[in-house]
Amino acid sequence: MTVPGPNPDAPAVSEQRVPITRPTWSRLGRAVKDFANCEVGWRARGLFALLITLLVVFNALNVLNSYVGRDFMTAISNRDSARFTRQAIAYLAVFGASTLVGTFISFSEQRLGLLWREWLTRQFLGAYLDRRAYYRLSAAGVLTNPDERIAEDVKAFTATTLSFVLMLSNATVTAVAFSGVLWSISHTLFGVALLYAALGSALTVVFGRPLVWLNYNQLDKEADFRANLVHVQANAESIALLHREGRLGTRLRGRLGDLTANMRRLIAVNRNLAFFTNGYNYLIQIIPALVVAPFFIRGEVEFGVITQSAMAFSVLLGALSLVVTQFQSISSFAAVVARLGSLADALEGVRTPAVAPLDVHEDDTRVAYERLTLRSPGNDHVLVRDLSVSVPRGTTALIVGPNDAAKVALLRATAGIWENGSGRIVRPGLDAILFLPERPYLPPGTLRDVILPTGQEGAIGDEQIATLLRGLDLEAVLERMGGLDIERDWDDVLSLGEQQLLSVARVVLAAPRFVFLERPGATLGAAHADRVLSLLRERSITYLTLGDGGDMLDNHDFVLELTVDGGWTWTARHQAMESA
């Protein structure tokens, strides 16, 4: 079954105040540890060790630069040309070395970030596709925009985590290096730096705390707005034919209004935070001069010490004030951590449900239901009650009746994507039974990709494919598309009937033991549906068909009728024809 797109009538994304709890940060630590110990962990550890080494070298150059700058400014104040020339050359050498080291820091950080993003995205993709978690997430409605979280949030998480780790490492090295420099200049100035950074960090947290949940909501609202734009593009023809622009326009404008309203609140909080942080940063420029200038006026230090103290104070405050200078980034990062955490929890929840009331037993020789009861999700209305029938291989069955919900539930339960009920389902493994829904789905790619089962690309030749397409009256499609290896948007260039016949071709080439078809006559028409069923019989593929009535009785051995009250009857074909 195809995963439905965004529902045009679904409510807007609700606002959330996201708790960033200890498990959230524990999950962050576990993510870093898992990456360090994965199959590419040796490369990651090597790059990280290189980065730390480069950071130490870069900070050593910064310390050296502070002394070169001090002597440079003193040479200017003393009008010492020879010393000025030497210090200018030393300045240029330090600048050149710092530029080289800084460039390699940036390069190594980006390579490590890309390596981590690729590995983590592969982990989430595996979990997303494993055991149809993507379908269960959509059906359960427990999570918004998992695609956004896998694509964008993983990117932001890896880049920002690495950036913060390096920032903290750099801040630690910087604080150690420049604490000694500032302490040697003035004990008082060193104490002022510590007190100023602590006070500034505390006030920044107070003023900026709402940014975490506002950023969380903004990410969801942006993704929801884009999802609805994609919905318009994906259903452009239907929207144009039905003139639904007005309804969709209202919805899109509503989503845009939600997005901008949350953004206005973000901007307001950032404004309030900026009042404090801007003043905080401006005072950094004058505090060292206020403390050290009196020493120079009294002749106790050289003029260059003032500039050195300003640089050391600024650098040390930068290292100690990460909360102040990076709070907006930290708040966005906390939102990303929470979103990925909720994605991991949701994937784990749908992959390992708390209860598994439907007992599925694999048997290559039959499809059977033993005391199977299926209920509607939410209200537990009984759709099928105590169904016990068996369809051995080589025996075909038609499933009919006025209870369409029960028929669809039976197909989905057999496929393993309906869990609300009790009893046992006996069927082959999912590689030996295929399902053909009423609405066909052709994945992106070439015609060859669409038709050939995964893993059999080299085992089935072009002539075998062409012969099958001729038998299904699809030879004209092959010619019209320009061959098997041309990529197309199949929804736009093929009719529903042609898409369904290509889906049938894939089933035939896959040669499963059983196939479950949903109302093939609705899309293909009676004549083509009969031809498809005949082809399946010729290939010894046992089929079960969801149908509407007696026009397909001749192609089936047994008829299962599902009634509105959850009851059922099981009759042989000749009995069904006599009663009809």
N, C-alpha and C positions, 0 to 999 in steps of 0.2 A: 504494500500500500504506500502511496506517496504521502510525504509529510505535508500537511496543509500550510499555506502561507499565512501571513497575518490576517486576522479576522477584522474586516472593516467595521464591525459593530462592537469590537472589544473595548473595554474601558481603557482610559489612559493609564500610563504607568503611575502607580501610587508612589507617594513620597515616603522615604524611609529615613529614620535616624539610626545610623549604623553603629552598633557597638563594636569597638575595636578591642577585643578581649585578649586575655592571655593565650587561649588556644589559637587565635589568629596569628599572633607573633610566633607561637610555637610552630605553626604550619609554615611560616616564612623560614624559620631556622631549618625545618625538615627539608624544605625545597632546596635550600642551599646545600645541605648535607647530601641529599640524593644526587644532585648534579655533580658534586665533587667525587662521588663514588660510582658514577655511571660509566658506561663503556667509553665515553670520551672524556672522562674525568681527568685522565693523565694530561691531556692537552690543556684542560681548564686550569689545573693546578700549576702547570708550567707557565701559562700566561699570567696567572695571578701572582706568582712569585716574581715574575719579571716586572709586573706593575708595581709591586711593593718596593722592589729594588730601585726602580726608576723614581718613585716618589721620595725615597730617602735621598737619592742623589739630587733631586730637584730642590728639596728643602735645604740640603747642604749648600747648594748654589745660592739659595735665597739668603741664608745666613751670611755667606761670603759677600753677597751683594750689599748687605746692610753695612758691612765694614768698609767695602770699597766706596760706597756712596758717602759714608761719613768722612772718609779721608778726601774724597773728591770735593765735597762742599767746604771742608776746612781749607784745602788748597786754594779754592776760589776766594774765601774770606781773607786768607793771608797773602793773596796775590803771588803765590809761589808757582811760577810757570812750569818748572821742571816736574814738580810733584803733580801738578795739574795734568800734564801730558801723560805721565805714568799711570795715574788713576783713570784717565780717560781710556787708555788702551786696555787696562784691566777691566773697566766697565764693559767695553765692547766684547772682550773675551768671555766674560760671565754671561752677557746677553746672548751671545752666540751659542754657548753651551746650554743655557736654559731653553733657548728656542728648540735646539735639537732634542733635548730630553723631553720637553713638553709635547713635541710632535709625536714622539714614539709612545708617550703615555696615552695620548688620544687614540692613536692607531691601535694599540694593544687593547685598550678598553673597548673599542668598537668591535674588534674581532672576537673578544671574549663574550661580549654581549650578544653578538650574532650566534655564536656557538651555543650559548645557553638558550636563546630564544628558539633555535631550531630543535634542540633536544626537548625542551619543555612543551613546545607545540605538538611535537610528535606524540608525547605522552598523553596530552589532552585529546588529540585526535583519536588515538587508539582507544581511550576510555569512552569517547563520544560515539564511536562506531561499534564498539564491542557490545554484543548482546542487545543490539537495537536501542541503545541508551538514548540516541537522538529522538527516536519515536516516543519512548516512554516519557522523556522530558516534555515533549510537545503535548502528549495526551494528558499528562498529569498537571500541566500548567504551573509547575513549582518554581520555574525560573524564567526570567525574561532575557531575551537576546543572548543565548549561549554562543552564537556565531561571533558577536561583538567581543565577548569575553575571550574566546579562543584566539581571535585575530589581533585585536587591538590591546586588550588588557594584558595578554602574555607579553606582547612587545613592550608595553609601558613597564610592566613588572620587572622584566629582566634588565632593561636599560636603567631603570631608576634604582633598583636594588644594587646593581653593580656600581652605579654612580655614588649612591649613599655609602656603600662599604668603602669605596676608595676615598670618598670625602672624609669619612670618619678616620680612616687610616692616616690620611694626609693631615687631618686636624690633630691627631695624636702626636705624629712626628713633629708637626709645626709647633704645637704647644710646648713640647719638650725642648725643642731647639731654641725658640724665641723667649721662653720663660727665663732661660739663663741670660740672654742678651738684655732683657728688660730689667731683670733683677740686678744685673751689674750696673745699670744706669741709675735706677731709683727703686728702692724697696717700696716707697709710697706709690709710685706709678704702677708697680706690679700688683699691689693690693687693690688699687682702684680698678684695674682691668678685671680682676676676678669678681669683685663686687658688682661692677657694671654689667658684666656678661650674665651673671646669675639673675640679677633683677630684670634685665631685658628679656631673658628667656622665659621667666615666669609670667611676665605681663603679656608677652606674645601669645603664649598658650591660652591665657584668659580671653584675650581679644579675638583670637583666630579659631577657637575650638569649633564653631559652627561650620567651618569650611569643610570638615571631613564629610559630614552627611550631605552637605550641599553638592560637593564634588561627586559623591556616589550617585545622587539623583540626577545630576547633570549628564553623567555618562549614559545612564539608562534612557533619559529623555532624548538625547541626541540619537541613540541607536534606534529608539522607537520611531522617531521622525523619519530616519533613513529607511527603516523597514517598510513604512507605509508608502514612501516614494517608490521603493522597489516593487511593492504590490501593484501600484498603478502601471508601472512599466511592464510587469509580467502579465497583466490582464488587460492590456491596452485595447485589444480588439473587442473584448466583451464589454468593457466600459463604454467604448464608442458606440457600439450597437444598441446598448441599453440606455444610453444617455445618463449615466450615473455620475457625471462630473460634479454636479451640485453637491451630492451627498459626500463624495470623496473630498471635494474642496473644503467643505465644512469640517470634516475630520482632520484634514491636513492642517488647516488653519488653527484648529484646536490644539493639535500636537505642537505646532509652532508657538502658540501662546503659552503652553505649559513650559516649553523649553526656555523661552525668553523670560518668563516670570521667575523661574529658578535662577537664570543667569543674572537677572537684576539683583536678586538677593545675594548672589555670589559677589557681584561687583560692589554692593553696599558694604559687605563684610570686609572685602579687600580694601575698600576706601578707609574704613575705620582702622584696620590694621596698618595701612600705609601711613596714617597720621603719626602713629607711634614709631614704626620702623624707620621712616625718613628722618624724624628728629633724632632717633637713636644713632643713625649712621652719620648725621652731620656733626653731632657732638664728638664723635670719635676723632674728627680732624683737629679739634682745638684742645682737647683734654691734655695730650702730651705736652703741648707748648705751654699750657697753663702751669704744669707741674715742673717742667725742666727749664723753662726760660729764666726763672729767678736764679738758677745755678749759673747759667751763662752770664747773666747781668753781673753777678758777684765775681765772675772770673774763675769759677770752680771747674767749668767744663769748656771744651771747644765748641765752636758754632755747629760743626758737623754732628755733634751729639744730639742736637735738637732734631735734625732730620732723621737721624738713626732711631731716636726714641719714637718719633711719629710713625716710622715704618714698622718698627717692632711692635708698638702698641696696636697699630692697625691690623697687622698680621695675626698677632696673638688673639685680639678680639674676634677676628674672623674665624679663627679655629675654635674659640670658646663659645661663639654665638651662632652656631649652626641652626639652632631652633629659630632664632630671630631672622636670619638671612634666608633660610630655606623653608620657612613654615608653610608657605603656599604649596611648594613642591611636596613637602612631607604630608600635607593634608590630602593632596591628590593621590600620593602613593598609598596612604592608608586606605583610601577608597578602593584603589585597584586591588590591594591585598585582600580586602573584605569581599570584593566581587569574585575574585578567583577562588577564594576560600569557599564561598557559597556554591560556585560551580563545581568544585571538587566534592563537596558534600552532596550536592544534588546528583552528580554522576554516580557516586558511591551508593546513594539511596536507591536509584532506579535500577542499578545493576544487581544489587543484592536486596530485593524487597524483604520486608519484615516477615511476610507470610507468603506461602506459595500453595494456595488451596487447590489449584489444578495440578494434578499429577500427570506428567507427560512421560510416556514410556515409548522407547524407539523399537520399531519392528518393521523390517523391510518388506514384509509380506502383506500388510494390510493397513487400512485406516479404520479405526474403530473408536466408539465412544461408549464408556461404561459408567452408567448412572451419572451422566454429565448434566449438571445444572448450571446455567449461565444467567447472570443477573446484570441489570443496568448499573453502571457506576453512579454513585451518588444516592439514588433512592432504593437500590436493591430490588427493583421490580424484576420478577422472574420472566425471562425471555424464553428459556428452554428448561423443561423440567424432566429430570431422570431419563435422559436419552441414552438408550443402549442399542446400538446397531453396529454392524461390521461390514466393511467393503473390502473383500480380499482382492489381491492383485489380479487383474484380468477381468474384474467385475466393475461395471460403471454405474454411477448413481446420480439421479437428478434430485435436487433439493428445491422444493417449491413451497407455496403457501402464502397467505396474506401477511404473515409476520415478517416484514422485510428486516426489521431490527434483529430478529432472532437469526435470520440467515447470515447477515453480515457478522454478527457476534460469533457464529459457529466458524466462519471462515477465519476470522481473526484469532479465535482461540486455537484453532488448528495450527495457525502460523506462529503462535506463541506471543502475540501482542495483545491478548485479552486475558486478564487474570482474575476478573471478578466472577467467581463461581466455585464449584466443587465437582469432584468426580475425576475420572481418568480419561485421557486422550492417548490413543495408541496410533502412532504414525511413524514413517521412516525418518531418519535424520534429515535436517533441513537441506543437505546437499542432494538428497534423493527425492524430495517433494518440492515442487515449485508452485507459486501462486500467481494467477493472472487476474489482476483487478479489472473492474469495468473501465476505469479511466487509465489508459496506458501511460507508462512513464519510460521515456527514452533518455538516458543520461547524455551529457555533452560528449562529443567526440565524433569520430568517423562512423560511417555505416558499418564498417567492420567491427569497431568497438561496440556498437549497439547490438549486433547480432551474435557475436561470438561469446561464449561463456568465458569467464575469467580463468586464465590458466590454460586455455585450449587454443590460443592464437596460432600456434605453429602446427597443431594437429589436424586442422580442418582447412582444406584447400579451397581456392576460389571457384573451381568448377562445382564442387559439392554445394557451396553457398548459392551459386547461380542456379543450379538445378532446383534447389529448394524454393528460391524466390519465384522461379517460373511456375512451380506448382501452386504457389499462393497468389498468382497473378500480380507479382510485384516486380516483374522484369522491367516494366516501364519506369518504375521508381528508380531502379538501379541506373538506367540510362539517363533519366532526368537529373539525377544527383551527380552524374559524372564519374561514377565508379564507387568502389568500396572505401577509398582512402581520402575522401573529401569531407572536411568538417562542415556541418550545417547546424542551424538552430532548428531542430526537428519539429518543434511545436509550431513553427511558422510556415514551414515548407511542405508538411505532410498533413493529410486529413486524419481525423481520429481513427477512421477505419484502417488507413495505411499504417499508422503507428501501432495499432493493435495487431495487425498481421505481422509486422516486424517483431513484435513481442512474442507472437506465436512461433516465428522462425527461430528465435533464440531458445524457446522451450524445446523445440524439436531437436536442435543441434546439441543442447545440453543433455537430452535423453534421460530425464529423471524416471523413476519408477512410477510416480504419481504426479498429477497436476490438478490443482483446484482452480476452476474457472468461475468468474463472477459475471453472470449475464452476458455471455459472448454475443448473443443475437442482438442486443441493444446497440452495440457499436458496429458490428460487422454485417448485420442483416441475416435473415434465416438461411439463405443459400450459402453464404460464406461460412457461417457458423457450422452448418452441416459438413462442409468440406474440411474445416479445421478438425472437427471431431473424428471424421473418417481418417484423416492423416494421423491423428494421435493413435487411433486403433491400429493402423498399419504399422506404426513404430512401436507397438506393444507398450504404450504409455497409458496407464490406467487413469481415468479422469473422473472427478466429481464436479458437478456443474450446479451453480446457483441459477435457477431459471424462474420463469413466470407462469408456465403452464404446459399444456399438452402438445404444443407444436414441436417439442423436442423429445417426446416420449420414445420415438423409434430409435434414438441413438443411445438409450440407456437401458440397463437391466433392472434397476430398482428405482423406486421413487420414495423419497422422504418428504412428507408434508408437515410443516411446522404451523401450528395454529396460534391464534392471537393470545390465548390464555396460557401458552407455554406447553401445550400438549403436542403430540406428534403421532404420525402413523407411518408404517414402513410396509410397502407393498411391492410385489413383483410387477414388471412392466405390463404383462397381459391383464393382470387384475386392475391396474391403473387405467388401462385403455377401456376396459369394460365399464368401469365406474364412470369414466369421462363420457 
